[in-house]
Amino acid sequence: MPILPAEPDIFPDDLLQQDEHSQQCPDQWWALYTLPRREKELVRRLRSLGIAHYAPLIRRRHRSPNGRMRTSFVPLFSSYVFLRGNESQRYEALRTNCISRCLEVDDQTQLVHDLQQVRLLIGCGAPLTPESRIGPGMRVRVRTGFLAGMEGTVVKRRGHQRLLVAVQFLQQGASVELDDCQVEQLG
C-alpha cells in the first residue's frame, strides 16, 4: 500500500494530445528546474493556478528499516517539471519560489513526442528506472550532502544507482561512493 495516494502528474489530462501546431495557441513548453525535492509542491501550485504542466511520476517500492515494503510515487526526472504556457504563466510559476531556473525548449515538437512516449511507458505499468547519463570518465560535482561542492571524476559504475567518484585534492586521489542523485555533470 502506498504511503500517500498518487497525485495527478499532468494538468489538464489531455495536455499531450493538444495540437502543437495550432496558430490560435501561442503557448510554448518550458523545462522548469526545481529546487531540491520541490517537484510535487510545484505541481500542486501550478494546478491551483490553472497552469498546464507535466511532471512524470513513477511508482517506487523500497523496504523500510522495520522490513515492511513501502510504495511511493517519485519524479521520473528529478528536479524537472514541464510547463506549457505563455510568458505571464511562466512568470506566475517562477513566483512560487520552487524553481531554480527556467529552460527554454528549442524543439517543441520533439519534447512533446518524447513526453508522449514517457507517458505511454508509465501507463503500461512496467517498472521504470530513471537512467542517468553520468558514466565513467565524466567530470561531476557533488550537489548534496556533506561533500556538496566537491568536484571529481567518475571512476567506475557499480550496480544501478551507485557511483564511485575520485575527488582530487593536493594532487592526490581519494574516492567516495555516492548515489546518482547526489551528483551533476559538469560542462
Backbone as a ProteinNet text record, in pm:
[ID]
protein_1_A
[PRIMARY]
MPILPAEPDIFPDDLLQQDEHSQQCPDQWWALYTLPRREKELVRRLRSLGIAHYAPLIRRRHRSPNGRMRTSFVPLFSSYVFLRGNESQRYEALRTNCISRCLEVDDQTQLVHDLQQVRLLIGCGAPLTPESRIGPGMRVRVRTGFLAGMEGTVVKRRGHQRLLVAVQFLQQGASVELDDCQVEQLG
[TERTIARY]
84.5	0	89	56.3	136.5	128	235.4	235.6	128.3	125	22.7	-28.3	-155.1	-204.9	-134.6	-133.7	-70.8	-147.3	-73.8	-133.9	-130.5	-219.4	-212.9	-78.4	-18.9	110.3	98.9	-24.3	-45.4	-171.3	-165.7	-282.2	-279.8	-385.6	-505.4	-473.8	-569.4	-545.5	-509.8	-559	-533.1	-419.8	-334	-227.2	-139.7	-102.3	-11	-81.7	-214.9	-290	-327.6	-306.8	-344	-257	-315.8	-245.7	-137	-12.5	101.4	119.4	61.4	82.7	-31.4	-117	-231	-184.4	-234.1	-196.2	-265.2	-380.8	-454.3	-387.4	-298.4	-238.5	-89.8	-54.6	85.6	169.1	109.5	181.4	302.3	400.9	520	556.1	644.5	690.2	814.8	824	939.1	977.2	1104.8	1152.4	1190.2	1117.5	1142.3	1230.8	1346.1	1438.1	1407.9	1358	1310.6	1423	1393.5	1481.3	1475.6	1573.5	1575.4	1445.8	1393.4	1276.4	1153	1134.9	1021.2	928.2	949	870.8	721.1	684	541.4	477.6	550.9	497.6	470.4	563.5	544	423.1	406.6	292.8	161.5	155.6	33.7	2.8	105.1	84.2	43.6	104.9	68	-76.5	-116.1	-254	-351.9	-319.6	-409.3	-416.5	-309.7	-309.2	-370.8	-400	-458.2	-359	-231.2	-126	-95	-94.3	-71	71.4	84	215.6	215.5	336.2	354.1	481.3	469.1	583.1	567.4	624.8	603.6	644.3	551.2	577.6	577.3	668.9	673.8	659.4	612.8	597.8	733.2	771.7	898.7	870.2	916.8	899.2	1032.5	1028.8	1150.2	1112.8	1211.4	1189.7	1224.5	1131.9	1155.1	1252.5	1308.6	1401.8	1342.5	1210.9	1149.5	1110.3	1144.9	1125.8	1000.3	915	792.5	820.9	746.8	757.5	674	733.8	666.1	661.6	554.9	540.8	524.5	599.4	585.2	588.7	547.2	546.8	649.3	751	862.7	874.9	932.7	950.4	1045.1	1008	1095.3	1218.7	1199.7	1310.6	1327.5	1420.3	1442.9	1466.2	1393.5	1404.6	1348.3	1274.5	1218.5	1067.1	1004.5	861.7	849.9	764.6	747.2	619.9	632.5	521.2	487.9	358.5	314.8	231.6	278.4	205.4	270.7	220	273.7	368.4	419.7	516.4	458.6	332.7	274.4	255.6	221.4	209.1	345.9	446.6	582.4	624	590.5	621.7	549.1	422.3	346.2	411.9	461.9	530.4	658.2	731.8	854.7	827	711.2	674.4	642.8	635.3	605.5	723.3	841.8	964.4	1002.2	963.3	1000.9	1100	1130.9	1207.8	1346.6	1446.2	1583.7	1611.6	1569.8	1587.1	1484.6	1462.1	1363.7	1437.5	1422.9	1494.1	1397.8	1435.6	1354.8	1375.3	1269.8	1276.9	1288.4	1399.1	1423	1332.3	1324.4	1243.9	1116.9	1012.8	886.7	822.8	822.9	760.2	830.2	961.6	1037.4	1009.5	1002.3	971.9	835.4	734.5	600.1	602.1	671.6	681.8	747.4	856.8	926.5	838.6	767.3	680	562.9	512.7	407.3	459.3	582.6	642.6	660	706.5	724.7	591.2	487.9	354.4	303.4	327.6	288.2	362.6	493.2	571.3	519.9	491.3	440.1	303	220.6	85.7	80.1	183.1	180.4	205.6	250	265.9	396.2	482.2	611.9	698.2	779.4	865.3	971.3	974.4	1070.9	1179.8	1298.3	1411	1467.8	1481.3	1545.3	1689	1728.9	1864.1	1941.9	2055.1	2141.1	2237.5	2278.5	2377.8	2518.2	2533	2664.3	2731.8	2850.9	2924	3070.6	3147.1	3290	3363	3453.5	3534.3	3474	3348.7	3284.5	3319.9	3334.5	3358.5	3224.3	3217.1	3093.1	3119.2	3010.9	3014.3	2909.4	2945.2	2852.1	2754.2	2621.7	2517.9	2467.8	2462	2400.7	2488.8	2455	2526.6	2646.7	2723.1	2836.7	2950.9	2948.6	3051.9	3006.3	2894.9	2840.5	2946.4	2956.2	3050.9	3179.8	3212.5	3335.4	3319.1	3428.4	3428.3	3520.4	3490.4	3572.8	3539.7	3596.9	3577.2	3516.2	3416.1	3355.6	3456.8	3488.3	3587.2	3521.1	3415.3	3354.3	3210.6	3122.9	2982.3	2960.5	2898.7	2870.2	2720.7	2662.2	2519.2	2438.7	2317.2	2228.9	2227.8	2250.9	2235.4	2356.7	2469.5	2586.5	2699.1	2772.3	2888.8	3008.3	3122.4	3246.6	3312.7	3335.2	3386.2	3523	3617	3750.4	3752.7	3789.7	3798.6	3945.9	3992.2	4133.5	4157.2	4253.6	4294.4	4440.9	4515	4659.3	4729.5	4678.4	4731.7	4739.8	4647.9	4634.7	4489.8	4464.5	4327.7	4262.5	4134.8	4052	3921.5	3854.7	3729.8	3622.2	3500.5	3385.2	3271.5	3189.4	3076.6	2955.1	2889.7	2777.1	2661.4	2540.6	2423.5	2423.1	2360.9	2346.1	2282.8	2182.7	2107.1	2188.9	2303.3	2384.6	2481.1	2498.3	2597.6	2533.3	2600.7	2558.6	2678.2	2654.3	2761.5	2810.2	2939.3	2999.8	3021.2	3002.7	3027.7	3048.2
-118	0	124.2	223	345.3	425	498.4	587	693.5	754.3	850.3	809	838.2	803.4	886.1	832.7	902.9	1031	1138.1	1265.7	1275.7	1356.3	1375.3	1436.8	1384.1	1436.4	1522	1537.7	1614.8	1699.7	1821	1908.3	1994.1	2002.8	1919.3	1778.2	1688.6	1547.7	1525.9	1610.6	1594.3	1683.6	1729.1	1823.4	1773.8	1647.1	1595.3	1559.2	1562.7	1534.4	1661.7	1778.7	1903.8	1929	1990.9	2017.1	2121.9	2081.4	2170.2	2273.1	2246.5	2335.7	2436.2	2444.8	2535.9	2681.6	2760.9	2902.8	2985.5	2937.9	3013.5	3004	2910.8	2887.3	2923.6	3042.6	3084.7	3024.9	2936.8	2879	2798.5	2793.6	2713.9	2632	2536.8	2449.2	2507.2	2489.7	2530.1	2412.6	2392.4	2292.9	2370.5	2344.7	2413.7	2325.9	2377.4	2305.1	2352.5	2261.8	2299.2	2300.9	2360.9	2348.9	2203.2	2155.3	2013.8	1968.5	1856	1789.2	1879.4	1964	2055.2	2028.3	1917.8	1891.5	1882.5	1803.3	1784	1912	1988.1	2115.2	2208.8	2215.4	2299.5	2253.4	2122.6	2069.1	2108.4	2097.9	2137.4	2285.8	2368.1	2512.5	2545.8	2481.8	2505.9	2463.9	2349.7	2302.9	2403	2456.9	2554.3	2684.4	2717.5	2837.8	2813	2686.5	2652.3	2657	2632.7	2636.9	2494.3	2473.2	2340.7	2293.6	2167.3	2113.4	1960.3	1903.9	1758.4	1729.8	1644.4	1600.4	1450	1367.7	1223.5	1164.6	1090	1021.9	872.3	802.9	656.7	597.1	474.4	401.5	344.8	368.8	318.7	236.9	114.9	27	13.9	20.8	4.5	-55.7	-110.8	-173.4	-72.6	-56.4	35.2	-29.8	48.5	-9.5	-123	-122.2	-231.2	-349.2	-345.8	-460.1	-457	-360.3	-352.7	-293.5	-342.9	-288.1	-161	-53.9	74.8	110.7	175.5	224.2	375	443.5	588.3	625.7	747.1	796.7	908.3	887.5	980.4	1032	1150.1	1204.1	1116.8	1092.5	1018.1	1100.7	1230.2	1321.1	1411	1376.8	1450.7	1598.4	1683.9	1829.5	1892.6	1819.6	1878.4	1868.2	1979.2	1985.5	2057.9	2007.5	2067.3	2150.7	2277.5	2371.8	2412.4	2422.7	2475.7	2598.7	2711.4	2834.5	2951.8	3069.1	3192.2	3256.2	3373.1	3441.2	3473.9	3516.9	3551.4	3427.3	3312.6	3188.3	3141.3	3158.5	3123.9	3211.7	3339.2	3430.1	3388.4	3350.9	3304	3179.4	3090.5	2970.5	3008.9	3104.6	3148.7	3210.6	3269.4	3332.7	3231.4	3103.4	3001.4	2976.8	3025.1	3002.6	2855.1	2778.6	2636.9	2611.5	2713.1	2694.9	2756	2678.4	2725.8	2802	2743.6	2809.6	2755.6	2835.7	2803.1	2789.8	2675.8	2648.9	2652.6	2725.7	2727.9	2597.7	2549.3	2426.9	2468.4	2431.8	2470	2394.4	2262.3	2180.1	2136.4	2218.4	2194.3	2062.2	2035	1913.7	1789.3	1790.7	1676.2	1652.5	1759.7	1744.8	1680.9	1728.3	1671.1	1523.6	1490	1349.2	1266.2	1316.1	1243.2	1227.2	1332.3	1324.8	1229.6	1223.8	1127.4	984.5	959.9	826.4	789.7	884.8	860	826.8	902.9	878.5	740	697.4	561.6	455.9	475.9	379.8	370.7	484.6	484.8	418	445.5	390.7	240.8	180.5	35.5	-41.6	26.9	-37.6	-111.3	-115.1	-182	-100.4	-166.8	-91.6	-12.8	117.9	205	245	264.2	310.8	434	544	661.5	628.3	666.8	640.4	770	770.8	887.5	877.8	992.3	992.9	1004.7	992.8	1003.3	867.3	863.4	739.1	756.9	649.1	655.1	758.5	832.7	932.4	1072.1	1087.2	1218.8	1299	1429.5	1521.4	1553.6	1545.6	1572.2	1660.7	1721.5	1799.7	1740.1	1726.1	1675.1	1786.8	1756.8	1857.9	1861.5	1747	1741.8	1665.7	1675.3	1601.8	1678.7	1613.5	1681.1	1707.6	1649.1	1673	1772.2	1841.1	1933.1	2032.9	2049.6	2143.4	2078.9	1960.7	1893.4	1845.4	1848.3	1803.5	1684	1600.9	1482.8	1417.1	1300.5	1223.3	1089.8	1048.1	917.6	811.6	724.1	620.7	495	451.3	323.4	322.6	261.4	249.2	109.8	104.7	-24.5	-34.4	-144	-161.1	-64.2	-36.3	50.3	194.2	219.2	354.5	404.3	342.4	383.5	426.9	528.6	577.8	581.9	556.1	574	696.7	800.3	927.7	954.7	991.1	1029.7	1179.7	1224.4	1366.7	1401	1494.9	1531.1	1646.1	1630.1	1740.9	1719.9	1826.4	1822.7	1725.4	1713.6	1626.3	1481.3	1441.8	1302.4	1263.7	1137.5	1093.3	1039.9	1052.3	991.9	955.6	858.5	820.4	800.7	818.5	801.9	748.5	668.1	611.8	701.5	742	834.5	781.2	831.1	799.7	888.9	843	921.9	1056.8	1057.4	1180.8	1286.3	1249.9	1345.1	1422.2	1382.1	1445.9	1503.6	1604.3	1662.1	1667.9	1648.8	1650.5	1792.9	1809.3	1939.7	1954.5	2079	2119.3	2010.3
0	0	0	-83.9	-88.9	40.2	69.4	184.3	163.9	47.6	8	-129.2	-160	-293.4	-401	-521.1	-633.3	-662.6	-684.6	-722.4	-874.2	-931.7	-1077.2	-1116.4	-1222.2	-1265.9	-1391.5	-1442.1	-1563.3	-1547	-1600.7	-1598.3	-1722.9	-1799.3	-1797.4	-1847	-1830.4	-1864	-2010.5	-2100.3	-2244.1	-2293.6	-2204.2	-2239.2	-2354.1	-2351.6	-2454	-2583.5	-2584.8	-2707	-2780.7	-2720.1	-2784	-2906	-3007.7	-3133.5	-3111.6	-3125	-3103	-3214.6	-3330.7	-3444.9	-3461.1	-3361.7	-3369.3	-3367.4	-3460.5	-3468.5	-3360	-3310.2	-3209.7	-3072.6	-3051.5	-2920.2	-2923.1	-2872.2	-2875.2	-2761.5	-2682.1	-2568.6	-2614.6	-2527.7	-2555.8	-2433.6	-2451.8	-2344	-2279	-2149.3	-2069.2	-1981.2	-1958.9	-1862	-1736.5	-1629.4	-1502.9	-1416.6	-1379.2	-1290.9	-1149.4	-1067.2	-934.4	-831.5	-720.4	-605	-559.9	-484.2	-446.5	-378	-426.1	-368.2	-362.8	-462.4	-465.9	-584.6	-656.9	-777.3	-747.7	-647	-617	-564.8	-486.7	-437.7	-555.2	-650.7	-768.3	-847.7	-865.1	-939.9	-872.3	-740.9	-668.3	-689.6	-683.5	-701.1	-844	-942.7	-1081.7	-1106.5	-1050.3	-1066.7	-1006.6	-888	-824.5	-904.2	-977.4	-1061.5	-1199.6	-1231.3	-1361.1	-1474.6	-1445	-1546.4	-1591.9	-1723.9	-1781.8	-1752.3	-1710	-1674.8	-1681.3	-1683.7	-1677.1	-1599.9	-1498.8	-1417.5	-1398.1	-1486.4	-1479.4	-1343.7	-1284.3	-1157.3	-1180.5	-1113.2	-1122	-982.8	-978.7	-853.2	-812.5	-689.4	-637.5	-512.8	-511	-394.1	-322.7	-190.4	-111.2	24.2	88.9	218.6	327.8	424.4	536	634.5	726.3	824.1	907	927.4	1003.3	915.1	787.5	699	613.6	629.4	550.3	412.7	315.5	180.4	172.9	121.6	106.9	-41.4	-79.6	-215.7	-210.3	-293.4	-303	-450.5	-479.4	-615.8	-624.9	-707.8	-717.9	-861.3	-878.9	-1014.3	-1096.9	-1220.2	-1310.7	-1343.3	-1364.3	-1391.9	-1270.7	-1187.2	-1064	-1092.3	-1022.4	-1029.2	-1155.5	-1238.5	-1360.4	-1363.9	-1402.4	-1430.6	-1564	-1652.3	-1784.5	-1784.6	-1821.8	-1820.1	-1962.7	-1991.9	-2122.1	-2095.3	-2144.2	-2121.4	-2189.6	-2157.1	-2213.3	-2111.3	-2144.6	-2057.4	-1919.8	-1914.6	-1784.6	-1697.8	-1758.6	-1681	-1633	-1715.8	-1673.3	-1555.2	-1561.9	-1452.7	-1324.6	-1336.3	-1218.6	-1159.5	-1243.5	-1195.3	-1121.2	-1175.4	-1109.8	-972.8	-956	-829.1	-718.8	-750	-648.8	-555.4	-590.8	-512.5	-502.9	-601.9	-608.7	-722	-801	-924	-911.5	-951.8	-954.1	-1083.6	-1195.8	-1325.2	-1424.8	-1527.9	-1630.7	-1763.3	-1827.5	-1951.8	-2070.1	-2174.6	-2296.2	-2371.8	-2432.8	-2512.6	-2658.1	-2721.5	-2860.8	-2957.5	-2941.7	-3031.9	-2959	-2969.9	-2900.8	-2943.6	-3072.4	-3124.5	-3071.9	-3067.7	-3017.8	-2869.5	-2791.9	-2649.8	-2629.1	-2701.6	-2687.3	-2724.8	-2832.4	-2873.4	-2762.2	-2707.5	-2601.2	-2476.9	-2440.1	-2322.2	-2345.7	-2469.1	-2501.5	-2486	-2531.1	-2517.6	-2370.8	-2290.1	-2147.5	-2082.6	-2117.8	-2060.4	-2097	-2219.6	-2260.7	-2180.3	-2160.1	-2081.5	-1938.4	-1878.3	-1741.8	-1737.5	-1837.7	-1843.4	-1859.9	-1918.8	-1939.7	-1810.6	-1706.3	-1576.1	-1555.4	-1654.7	-1638.5	-1542.7	-1459.6	-1367.6	-1444.4	-1422.4	-1488.9	-1391.7	-1443	-1364.2	-1430.8	-1357.3	-1417.2	-1455.6	-1574	-1621.3	-1628.3	-1568.2	-1569.4	-1686.6	-1737.9	-1844.9	-1788.5	-1658.5	-1596.7	-1603.9	-1659.4	-1674.5	-1641.4	-1649	-1617.7	-1702.7	-1638.2	-1706.9	-1709.7	-1667.4	-1669.1	-1544.7	-1562.8	-1450.6	-1386.3	-1254.8	-1182.8	-1061.5	-1011.3	-887.6	-794.6	-666.3	-566.8	-533.6	-544.3	-522.7	-379.4	-312.7	-180.3	-83.1	43.1	145.8	197.9	282.6	345.5	249	130.1	29.1	-78	-56.2	-155.5	-201.5	-333.7	-392.1	-439.5	-390.4	-434.1	-577.5	-651.9	-790.3	-803.8	-900.1	-922.5	-1054.5	-1076	-1197.2	-1160.1	-1236.5	-1212.3	-1252.7	-1159	-1185.1	-1238.8	-1173.4	-1209.1	-1162.5	-1240.2	-1202.1	-1146.4	-1029	-966.5	-942	-986.3	-965.7	-1049.8	-1006.4	-1084	-1035.7	-905.8	-856	-778.5	-793.6	-716.9	-808.8	-765.6	-839.3	-745.9	-801.4	-728.3	-789.4	-709.2	-759.6	-700.4	-785.5	-738.2	-719.1	-603	-572.6	-557.3	-638	-636	-538.4	-448	-361.7	-328.6	-326	-302.2	-396.1	-517.2	-620.9	-577.2	-493.2	-453.1	-470	-478.9	-501.7	-376.5	-373.2	-270	-337.3	-288	-352	-246.8	-291.2	-204.4	-290.4	-232.2	-303.9	-282.4	-392.8	-388.5	-471.1	-444.1	-526.9	-649	-757.6	-880.4	-851.7	-765.9	-743.3	-669.4	-615.3	-542.6	-630.7	-755.5	-841.8	-965.8	-1024.3	-1151.1	-1242.3	-1370.1	-1468.3	-1488.9	-1502.4	-1530.2	-1679.9	-1726.8	-1865.4	-1954.8
[MASK]
+++++++++++++++++++++++++++++++++++++++++++++++++++++++++++++++++++++++++++++++++++++++++++++++++++++++++++++++++++++++++++++++++++++++++++++++++++++++++++++++++++++++++++++++++++++++++++

